[in-house]
Amino acid sequence: MKRHQEPPFGLRLPKELKKWVKMRAEMEDRSMNNLLINLIRQAMEREREQA
């Protein structure tokens, strides 16, 4: 069974941010995409808790 995949979302990051994301993803043994998704979800959760 195939999972539905969203079309790619092009995100341009400044070089220093991309370098940090890549380094952090490698440290956590995950993809850059997975890391960014988790960081955004954490930010959303913090925002909900403050509301």
Sine and cosine of phi, psi and omega as CSV:
sin_phi,cos_phi,sin_psi,cos_psi,sin_omega,cos_omega
0.00,0.00,0.79,-0.62,0.01,-1.00
-1.00,0.05,0.66,-0.75,0.11,-0.99
-0.99,0.12,0.57,-0.82,0.08,-1.00
-0.94,0.34,0.78,-0.62,0.04,-1.00
-0.91,-0.41,0.69,-0.73,0.07,-1.00
-0.95,0.31,0.49,-0.87,0.09,-1.00
-0.90,0.43,0.47,-0.88,-0.02,-1.00
-0.84,0.54,0.57,-0.82,0.04,-1.00
-0.91,-0.42,0.93,-0.36,-0.01,-1.00
-0.96,0.27,0.85,-0.53,0.01,-1.00
-0.83,-0.56,0.88,-0.47,0.04,-1.00
-1.00,-0.08,0.83,-0.56,0.02,-1.00
-0.91,-0.42,0.58,-0.81,0.15,-0.99
-0.86,0.51,0.47,-0.88,-0.08,-1.00
-0.79,0.61,-0.69,0.73,-0.06,-1.00
-0.93,0.38,-0.56,0.83,0.06,-1.00
-0.94,0.33,-0.68,0.73,0.01,-1.00
-0.89,0.46,-0.65,0.76,0.02,-1.00
-0.88,0.47,-0.70,0.72,0.01,-1.00
-0.90,0.44,-0.71,0.71,0.00,-1.00
-0.88,0.47,-0.71,0.71,0.00,-1.00
-0.88,0.47,-0.71,0.70,-0.01,-1.00
-0.89,0.45,-0.72,0.69,-0.02,-1.00
-0.91,0.42,-0.66,0.75,0.02,-1.00
-0.88,0.47,-0.67,0.74,0.03,-1.00
-0.90,0.43,-0.65,0.76,0.01,-1.00
-0.89,0.45,-0.58,0.82,-0.03,-1.00
-1.00,-0.07,0.09,1.00,0.01,-1.00
0.80,0.60,0.78,0.63,0.04,-1.00
-0.62,-0.79,0.19,-0.98,0.01,-1.00
-0.98,0.20,0.34,-0.94,0.06,-1.00
-0.87,0.48,-0.66,0.75,0.01,-1.00
-0.87,0.49,-0.73,0.68,0.00,-1.00
-0.89,0.46,-0.66,0.75,0.02,-1.00
-0.88,0.47,-0.73,0.68,-0.01,-1.00
-0.89,0.45,-0.66,0.75,0.04,-1.00
-0.86,0.51,-0.72,0.69,-0.01,-1.00
-0.91,0.41,-0.64,0.77,0.03,-1.00
-0.90,0.43,-0.65,0.76,0.03,-1.00
-0.92,0.39,-0.67,0.75,0.04,-1.00
-0.88,0.47,-0.66,0.75,0.03,-1.00
-0.88,0.47,-0.67,0.75,0.02,-1.00
-0.90,0.44,-0.65,0.76,0.04,-1.00
-0.89,0.46,-0.67,0.74,-0.01,-1.00
-0.90,0.43,-0.69,0.73,0.04,-1.00
-0.87,0.49,-0.65,0.76,0.02,-1.00
-0.90,0.44,-0.67,0.74,0.04,-1.00
-0.89,0.46,-0.65,0.76,-0.01,-1.00
-0.92,0.40,-0.50,0.87,-0.02,-1.00
-0.99,0.13,-0.30,0.95,-0.05,-1.00
-0.97,0.26,0.00,0.00,0.00,0.00
